[in-house]
Amino acid sequence: MKRLLYITLGIICYATGLQAQHHGETIRNLPHYDRQKVHFGFLLGMNTFNFVIKDNPNIKSLDSVYVVQSTPDIGFSLGIVSNLHLGDNFDLRFLPGLSFGSRNMTYTLKVQSNDTSAFVPFVKKVESTYLEFPVLLKFKSRRYGNFRAYVIGGGRYSMDLASQAKVNDDGKKTIKLRRSDYYYEIGFGLDFYLEYFKFSTEVKAAWGLRDMLKREDHLYSQSIDALRAKSIFISFLFE
């Protein structure tokens, strides 16, 4: 992760340095770039997947579960950039790709021993591999030299290729997620026009609309009333 951030900072510094050459005159890279009706590229990035958990209202009466929490791990994403130019300030973007990530579901269990009780955390790892289809509207500022800022928002359909919803786990009591979900997402970014291509950095947040938990007859499922996905993406785009 640190190496990727250093590379990004290096590219940004390189782009900024090109702004002042030839006695202070700005060299305008790719002057006709934004006249293209359609262009393509690719993206690489990092992600964190997490859950918004709604506990069962009767969770404390369920056997030994006291509370359920979710913490994210860092994953990575890759995809294809397809851009349709709509006007001076708007683009329509389609960015199909793959995202790999996981979350840790921590169940705090109340364990009784003789006359004393203790709270013990028990962690279940939930992994996902998403095939994603985001459609986004990009609103761009004016171009200033070789730089412009933008905001972006839209929707996304995701299919979890690692879903265990239809798998018989032989009583292992795993946390099973449904296969598909719908998201709305919003973010912002910076475009840098380099000599041969455009480089962008982008941050997005996304929230799932479906309850993703497949109900099963065991404690780890019954203690949750609703389980919705949320995620953050940091992407580096080359177009």
FENWODA-V832302 format. One record per pair of residues at least 24 apart in sequence whose ideal C-beta (glycine too) atoms are under 10 Angstrom apart, sorted by sequence separation. I is the first residue (numbers start at 1). GAP is how many residues later the second one is. D is the distance in Angstrom with one decimal. If there is no record, write none. Layout:
i	gap	d
I	GAP	D
I	GAP	D
//
This chain:
i	gap	d
48	24	3.9
49	24	7.7
75	24	6.4
76	24	5.9
77	24	8.3
102	24	6.3
103	24	8.4
132	24	5.9
133	24	4.7
134	24	8.7
157	24	7.7
158	24	7.8
183	24	6.2
184	24	8.8
206	24	6.8
207	24	8.2
47	25	8.6
48	25	7.3
49	25	9.5
75	25	4.9
76	25	7.8
101	25	9.6
102	25	4.3
103	25	8.1
132	25	7.5
133	25	7.5
156	25	8.6
157	25	5.9
158	25	6.6
181	25	9.7
183	25	5.3
184	25	7.2
205	25	7.3
206	25	4.9
47	26	9.6
48	26	6.0
49	26	6.4
75	26	2.8
101	26	7.6
102	26	6.8
130	26	9.3
131	26	9.1
132	26	4.9
133	26	8.3
156	26	7.3
157	26	7.8
182	26	7.1
183	26	6.8
205	26	7.3
206	26	7.8
47	27	7.4
48	27	7.1
74	27	7.7
75	27	6.7
100	27	8.2
101	27	5.9
102	27	9.7
130	27	9.9
131	27	7.0
132	27	7.9
155	27	6.8
156	27	4.3
181	27	4.7
182	27	4.7
183	27	9.3
204	27	8.5
205	27	5.3
206	27	7.2
46	28	5.9
47	28	4.7
73	28	6.5
74	28	9.3
75	28	9.7
100	28	7.6
101	28	8.3
130	28	4.6
131	28	4.6
155	28	6.5
156	28	7.8
181	28	7.1
182	28	6.4
204	28	7.2
205	28	7.8
46	29	7.0
47	29	6.8
72	29	7.4
73	29	4.7
99	29	7.8
100	29	5.4
101	29	7.8
130	29	6.8
131	29	8.1
154	29	9.3
155	29	5.5
156	29	5.9
181	29	5.1
203	29	7.3
204	29	4.6
45	30	9.5
46	30	5.7
47	30	5.2
72	30	7.9
73	30	6.7
99	30	7.5
100	30	7.8
128	30	8.8
129	30	9.3
130	30	5.7
131	30	5.9
154	30	7.5
155	30	7.2
180	30	7.8
181	30	9.6
203	30	7.1
204	30	8.3
45	31	6.9
46	31	7.1
72	31	5.4
73	31	6.9
98	31	6.9
99	31	4.5
129	31	6.8
130	31	7.3
153	31	7.7
154	31	6.6
181	31	6.0
202	31	7.5
203	31	5.5
204	31	7.2
44	32	7.5
45	32	4.6
71	32	6.8
72	32	7.8
98	32	6.9
99	32	8.5
128	32	5.0
129	32	4.5
130	32	8.5
153	32	6.6
154	32	8.3
178	32	6.7
180	32	9.2
202	32	7.4
203	32	7.8
44	33	7.4
45	33	7.5
70	33	5.2
71	33	4.9
97	33	8.6
98	33	6.1
99	33	5.9
127	33	9.4
128	33	8.2
129	33	4.4
130	33	9.8
152	33	8.2
153	33	4.2
154	33	9.8
177	33	9.9
178	33	8.0
179	33	9.3
201	33	7.7
202	33	4.5
43	34	7.3
44	34	5.5
45	34	8.3
70	34	7.0
71	34	8.5
97	34	8.0
98	34	7.2
128	34	5.3
129	34	9.0
152	34	7.2
153	34	7.2
178	34	5.1
201	34	7.4
202	34	7.8
43	35	6.7
44	35	8.4
69	35	8.7
70	35	5.6
71	35	6.7
96	35	7.9
97	35	5.4
127	35	5.6
128	35	7.7
151	35	7.4
152	35	5.2
153	35	9.5
177	35	4.7
178	35	7.6
179	35	9.5
200	35	7.9
201	35	6.0
202	35	6.3
42	36	7.3
43	36	4.9
69	36	7.6
70	36	7.3
96	36	6.7
97	36	8.6
126	36	9.2
151	36	7.2
152	36	7.0
176	36	9.2
177	36	6.9
178	36	5.9
200	36	7.4
201	36	7.8
7	37	9.9
42	37	6.9
43	37	7.7
68	37	6.7
69	37	4.7
95	37	7.8
96	37	5.3
97	37	8.1
127	37	9.4
150	37	9.2
151	37	4.9
152	37	6.6
175	37	9.7
176	37	7.5
177	37	6.8
199	37	7.4
200	37	4.2
41	38	9.6
42	38	5.8
43	38	5.8
68	38	7.2
69	38	8.3
95	38	8.3
96	38	7.7
126	38	9.1
150	38	6.8
151	38	7.9
175	38	7.4
176	38	4.2
199	38	7.1
200	38	8.1
41	39	7.6
42	39	6.1
67	39	8.5
68	39	5.6
69	39	7.5
94	39	7.6
95	39	5.0
96	39	9.8
149	39	7.2
150	39	5.5
175	39	8.7
176	39	9.0
198	39	8.0
199	39	6.0
200	39	7.1
4	40	7.9
40	40	6.9
41	40	3.9
67	40	7.9
68	40	7.6
94	40	7.3
95	40	8.4
149	40	7.4
150	40	7.7
174	40	9.8
176	40	6.7
197	40	9.8
198	40	7.7
199	40	8.0
4	41	8.6
5	41	9.2
40	41	6.1
41	41	8.4
66	41	8.3
67	41	4.7
93	41	7.5
94	41	5.6
95	41	7.0
148	41	9.5
149	41	5.6
150	41	6.6
175	41	9.0
197	41	5.8
198	41	4.7
4	42	7.0
39	42	8.1
40	42	5.8
41	42	7.6
65	42	5.6
66	42	4.5
67	42	9.6
93	42	7.3
94	42	7.9
148	42	7.6
149	42	7.5
174	42	8.7
197	42	6.4
39	43	8.3
40	43	7.2
64	43	9.0
65	43	7.3
66	43	6.8
67	43	9.8
92	43	7.5
93	43	4.5
147	43	7.0
148	43	4.8
173	43	7.7
175	43	9.8
38	44	7.5
39	44	5.2
64	44	9.4
65	44	6.1
66	44	5.1
92	44	7.6
93	44	7.4
147	44	6.9
148	44	8.7
173	44	9.6
174	44	9.1
176	44	9.9
194	44	9.4
1	45	6.3
38	45	6.8
39	45	8.9
64	45	4.8
65	45	7.7
91	45	8.7
92	45	6.2
93	45	5.5
146	45	8.8
147	45	6.0
148	45	8.1
173	45	4.4
175	45	6.0
176	45	7.8
183	45	9.9
185	45	9.9
187	45	9.1
37	46	9.4
38	46	5.8
39	46	7.8
63	46	8.6
64	46	4.8
91	46	7.6
92	46	7.6
146	46	6.3
147	46	7.3
172	46	9.4
173	46	7.4
174	46	8.1
175	46	7.1
183	46	7.4
185	46	8.4
187	46	7.4
189	46	8.0
191	46	8.7
36	47	8.2
37	47	7.2
38	47	7.1
63	47	8.8
64	47	6.7
90	47	6.6
91	47	4.2
145	47	10.0
146	47	4.1
165	47	9.3
169	47	9.1
171	47	8.4
173	47	5.6
174	47	9.3
181	47	8.6
183	47	8.7
185	47	9.8
187	47	9.5
189	47	10.0
36	48	9.8
37	48	5.3
64	48	7.8
90	48	6.8
91	48	8.5
126	48	8.3
143	48	8.1
145	48	8.1
146	48	7.4
156	48	9.5
158	48	8.8
165	48	9.7
166	48	8.9
173	48	7.9
181	48	5.9
183	48	7.8
185	48	8.2
187	48	8.7
189	48	7.9
191	48	8.7
36	49	6.2
37	49	9.5
89	49	8.9
90	49	6.0
91	49	6.9
124	49	8.4
125	49	9.6
126	49	5.1
128	49	6.9
131	49	9.7
132	49	9.9
134	49	8.0
136	49	7.4
138	49	9.8
139	49	9.8
140	49	9.6
141	49	9.8
146	49	9.3
163	49	9.2
165	49	4.8
175	49	8.5
178	49	9.4
35	50	7.8
49	50	7.9
60	50	8.7
89	50	6.0
90	50	7.3
124	50	7.2
125	50	8.9
126	50	8.9
127	50	9.7
130	50	9.9
136	50	9.2
141	50	9.1
143	50	7.6
148	50	9.7
150	50	8.3
152	50	7.1
154	50	9.7
156	50	6.3
158	50	8.0
164	50	8.1
177	50	7.8
34	51	6.9
49	51	9.3
50	51	9.2
86	51	8.4
89	51	5.2
124	51	5.5
126	51	6.8
130	51	8.5
132	51	8.8
134	51	7.0
136	51	8.5
138	51	8.4
140	51	7.4
152	51	9.7
153	51	8.6
155	51	9.2
163	51	8.7
33	52	10.0
39	52	9.4
43	52	6.6
45	52	9.0
47	52	5.5
49	52	4.1
51	52	6.0
53	52	8.3
67	52	8.8
69	52	8.8
71	52	8.9
73	52	8.3
75	52	9.1
86	52	8.9
88	52	7.9
89	52	7.7
146	52	9.2
148	52	9.5
150	52	8.4
152	52	6.9
154	52	9.9
156	52	9.3
160	52	8.4
175	52	8.3
177	52	8.3
42	53	9.5
44	53	9.7
46	53	9.8
47	53	8.2
48	53	7.0
49	53	6.8
50	53	5.7
64	53	9.4
66	53	6.0
73	53	9.9
75	53	8.4
77	53	8.5
79	53	7.2
82	53	9.9
83	53	10.0
85	53	10.0
87	53	9.4
89	53	8.1
128	53	9.9
138	53	9.6
34	54	7.8
38	54	10.0
41	54	9.4
43	54	6.9
45	54	8.6
47	54	5.3
48	54	9.8
49	54	5.5
50	54	9.7
51	54	7.5
66	54	9.5
67	54	9.6
69	54	9.8
73	54	8.9
75	54	9.3
79	54	9.8
84	54	9.9
88	54	8.2
155	54	9.2
42	55	8.8
46	55	9.2
48	55	8.6
64	55	9.6
66	55	9.9
75	55	9.4
77	55	8.0
79	55	8.4
83	55	7.9
88	55	9.3
64	56	9.0
68	56	9.9
70	56	8.3
34	57	9.1
65	57	9.1
95	57	9.9
64	58	9.7
89	59	9.8
91	59	8.5
93	59	7.1
95	59	9.7
99	59	8.0
90	60	9.8
94	60	9.6
102	60	9.3
89	61	8.9
91	61	8.9
93	61	7.7
95	61	8.8
96	61	10.0
99	61	9.9
100	61	9.7
92	62	8.8
100	62	8.8
138	62	9.9
98	63	8.4
138	64	9.6
107	68	9.8
136	68	8.5
160	69	9.3
105	70	5.8
134	70	8.7
158	71	8.2
4	72	9.1
103	72	9.3
134	72	8.4
1	73	6.3
158	73	9.2
132	74	9.5
1	75	9.2
51	75	8.1
156	75	9.6
49	77	8.6
49	78	9.3
49	79	6.3
49	81	8.4
47	83	9.1
128	84	9.7
126	86	9.7
124	96	6.5
122	98	8.7
130	99	9.4
132	99	10.0
134	99	9.5
126	101	9.5
128	101	8.6
130	101	8.9
132	101	9.8
128	103	9.7
34	106	8.6
95	107	9.9
34	109	7.2
33	110	9.3
109	110	8.8
31	112	9.8
107	112	8.0
107	113	6.3
34	114	9.1
28	115	8.8
31	115	9.9
83	115	9.9
105	115	7.6
29	116	8.8
30	116	8.1
107	116	7.1
28	117	6.8
29	117	5.1
107	117	9.8
26	118	9.2
27	118	8.6
28	118	6.7
26	119	4.6
27	119	7.7
81	119	9.0
105	119	8.9
26	120	7.3
105	122	9.1
51	124	9.5
19	125	9.2
20	125	9.3
19	126	5.3
51	126	9.4
103	126	9.0
18	127	8.8
19	127	6.1
18	128	6.2
19	128	7.7
103	128	9.7
16	129	9.6
15	130	9.7
16	130	8.5
101	130	7.6
15	131	6.2
16	131	8.1
15	132	7.3
99	132	7.9
99	134	7.8
12	135	9.7
97	136	10.0
97	138	9.3
95	140	8.6
95	142	8.6
93	144	9.8
68	152	8.3
65	154	6.0
77	154	9.6
79	154	10.0
81	154	9.5
83	154	9.7
52	155	7.6
64	155	7.6
65	155	7.9
68	155	5.6
41	156	7.7
45	156	9.4
52	156	8.1
63	156	5.6
67	156	8.9
68	156	6.1
75	156	9.0
77	156	6.2
79	156	8.2
81	156	5.8
83	156	6.8
34	157	9.6
41	157	7.7
43	157	8.5
45	157	7.9
47	157	9.4
48	157	10.0
49	157	9.6
51	157	8.9
54	157	8.6
62	157	6.5
65	157	8.5
66	157	9.3
70	157	8.5
77	157	9.0
78	157	9.5
81	157	8.1
82	157	9.9
33	158	9.6
41	158	9.5
45	158	9.5
65	158	4.4
72	158	9.1
75	158	9.7
77	158	6.8
79	158	9.1
81	158	5.6
34	159	9.1
39	159	8.6
41	159	8.8
43	159	8.1
45	159	9.3
47	159	9.4
49	159	9.9
54	159	9.9
63	159	8.8
64	159	9.8
65	159	9.5
68	159	9.3
70	159	9.9
72	159	8.2
33	160	6.5
53	160	9.3
62	160	6.1
63	160	8.6
70	160	9.4
72	160	8.2
74	160	9.7
51	161	7.9
62	161	5.5
31	162	8.7
51	162	9.0
29	163	8.9
30	163	4.9
59	163	8.8
60	163	9.6
29	164	4.4
30	164	7.7
33	164	9.1
34	164	9.2
58	164	9.3
59	164	5.1
28	165	7.7
29	165	5.9
30	165	7.9
33	165	6.3
56	165	9.7
58	165	9.1
59	165	8.4
27	166	10.0
29	166	5.4
30	166	8.1
56	166	6.5
59	166	8.4
29	167	8.3
30	167	7.8
56	167	5.3
58	167	9.3
27	168	8.5
29	168	9.2
30	168	6.6
55	168	6.7
56	168	6.3
57	168	6.7
29	169	8.6
55	169	6.7
56	169	4.8
53	170	9.5
54	170	7.2
55	170	6.2
56	170	9.4
53	171	6.2
54	171	4.5
55	171	9.0
53	172	8.5
54	172	4.0
19	173	9.9
51	173	9.0
53	173	7.6
54	173	7.6
18	174	9.1
52	174	8.0
53	174	6.0
54	174	8.0
15	175	9.4
18	175	8.8
51	175	9.6
52	175	7.7
53	175	8.2
15	176	9.6
16	176	8.1
18	176	7.3
51	176	5.4
52	176	4.6
15	177	3.8
18	177	7.2
51	177	6.8
52	177	7.7
12	178	8.0
14	178	8.6
15	178	7.5
50	178	9.9
51	178	6.3
52	178	5.6
15	179	5.7
50	179	7.5
51	179	7.1
12	180	6.5
14	180	7.3
15	180	9.4
49	180	6.8
50	180	5.3
51	180	9.9
11	181	7.1
14	181	9.3
49	181	7.9
50	181	6.8
48	182	9.1
49	182	4.9
50	182	8.1
11	183	7.6
15	183	9.7
48	183	6.5
49	183	8.6
15	184	6.8
47	184	5.8
48	184	5.0
49	184	9.9
14	185	9.0
47	185	6.7
48	185	8.4
46	186	8.8
47	186	5.0
48	186	8.9
12	187	8.1
46	187	7.5
47	187	7.5
11	188	5.5
45	188	5.7
46	188	5.0
47	188	8.8
12	189	7.4
45	189	5.5
46	189	8.2
11	190	8.7
43	190	9.3
45	190	3.6
46	190	9.1
8	191	8.7
44	191	7.3
45	191	5.9
9	192	9.8
43	192	4.9
44	192	5.3
45	192	8.4
8	193	6.2
43	193	6.6
44	193	8.3
42	194	9.6
43	194	4.5
44	194	8.1
42	195	7.5
43	195	7.4
41	196	6.0
42	196	5.8
43	196	8.9
41	197	5.3
42	197	8.2
41	198	3.2
40	199	7.2
39	200	6.0
36	203	9.8
33	206	8.7
11	225	8.3
8	226	9.1
11	227	9.6
8	228	5.9
5	229	9.0
7	229	8.1
4	230	8.8
5	231	9.8
4	232	7.4
1	233	9.4
//
